[in-house]
Every structure is written in structure tokens, then in C-alpha cells.
């Protein structure tokens, strides 16, 4: 889940994600979604389609071609140190090589804010029960 917008880092267009979402057992589904998404470090934005495509009668409007609308922010690697969670954001390749990655403490209020931004649809995709897993 993106730390800024609360969206899943992958959508159904990824084959591994599509297979993970089809798993019926919620625990196994969560583990499968996590295994697919753990290597994604950027919340990808989708390139907007050209405005001339509305007039194209051959274009199909199936839900698999809809955009997911990511925010484009980099995601941290999260490490636990005792009872604290630390997020380390690696810089883009355009920065200097000797520059250290940014390391910040993830407070419970920040984590709660991230959990509140997860949509009901994404809760079901992750394998959470919407009635009991909402903060």
C-alpha cells in the first residue's frame, strides 16, 4: 500500500497480482499480494490517454483498461527496531551517489493515516474483512 495515497502498488494488469487476488483464503491472499508487491518501491502513475480516443468506436471499455491513478511517490523500506518502525526512503538515481538515504521514524499516527486511506475495494483485495479491519 502506498504511504501517500493508500492505493495498492500493483493492479490486476500484473499477472502475479491477478493470480493473488483470486485466492479465496484471506491469509493466503494477503501473503500472496505482499509477496508480489514487496519489491515495488514506486507508486506508479498512469500516462493519460490522448483526448482523441473518446471518438474511437473500436475502443472497448472493460475495467481492466481503466487507470489506477497512482501518486508517483517512492516507498520506504520499513524496518522494526524494538517497538519502533523506521522508514528508509532511497533517492532516485539523479541524486549524488554518496548521498545517504532518508531515514524517518514512522509514528503510530502516520501509520493510522495510511491505513485510513485504504479503500474498501483494496481491503477486500488484500484479504481483510471490511467490517473488522477498518481503523
N, C-alpha and C positions, 0 to 999 in steps of 0.2 A: 504494500500500500504506500502511495506517495506521501511523504511527510508534509507536503504543502497543500495539495488539493484533495487528498483522500481517495484517489482513484487507483484501481489496480494497475500495476506496471505493464501488464500484458492483457490482450483481449483475445476473443475467440478466433481471430485470424491466425494466431500462433497455433500450430498443430499440437504441441505439447500441452498448451493451456486448454484447448478444446477437449482433449482427452481427459485432462484432470477434472474439468468441470462435470463430465459425465459420470464420475464415480459417485455412487449412491451413499456410501458410508461417510458421514461428515468428518470424522477424524482422518480417514484415509484421504478424503478430498482436500482437507486443509494441508496435510503433509505433501500431497502431490502438487498443489498450487504453490506452496512455499518452495518446493524443490525446483520448480520451473522458474519462479520469479526471483530467486535469491541472487542470481548473477546480474540482474538488470539494475544498473546504477543510475539511470536517467529516466525520468518520466517523459517519454517521447510525445511531442506534439505532432498532430497530423497536418499535412500540407493541404490547404484549402483547394477544393476543386475549382476549375475555371467556371465563370458565370455562364458560359455558353452551353454547359451540359444540361441545363434545365430543358432546353428545347430539343434535346436529342430523344427521339421516341424509342430508340433501341436500348436506352439505359434502364436497367432493372432496379427496383427499389427494395431489394431484400435487406434485412437487418445486418447481414454480415459485412456489407459495404459501408455502413454508417461509421462516422468518425468517433473516436473515443474522447478526444479533446483533452489531452494531457497538458501539463503546465510547463514542461521543459526543464524543471529543476533537477539538479543532481541529488542522488540519495546517499545517505551516510551508511557506513558500515557500523553496526551497533555492537558494542562490547559491554559486558557486565563486569563491574569491579565492585565486589561486595554487594551492597544493596543499591548501588548507583548504576545508571545506564549512561554510557558515553557514546556520542555520535562523532564519527570522523568523516569529514567531507573532503574528498580528494579533488584537487583543482583540475581544470581542463589542461590539455596539452599545450595550450597557448601561453601558460604561465611559465615562469622560470623553473628549471629542473631542480634547483637547490631549495625551492620554497617548500616549507613544511605544510602538510595537510591541516585543515582547521579542525580542532577538537573541542567539542562543547558538551556540557552536561545536559542530558535530557531529563527535565524535571517532570514530575507526575502531571502537572497542569498541561505541559506541552503534549505529552502522550495522550491525555484525555481529549485534548483538542483534535489530535489526529484521529482518534477513534470515533469522535462525534462526526467527523467529515465523511466517514464511510457510508455509502448509500445502502439502502435496503437490498437492492439488487446485488450489490457486491458482497453484502453479508451472506446471502444465500450461495453465491459463487464460492465463497471461502469456506462454506460448510458450517456457518454459525446459525443458531436458531435466532431469528429476529426478535422474538419476544423476550428471550432471556439474556442475549448477548449485547444488548444496547446499553451504553453507559448512561 
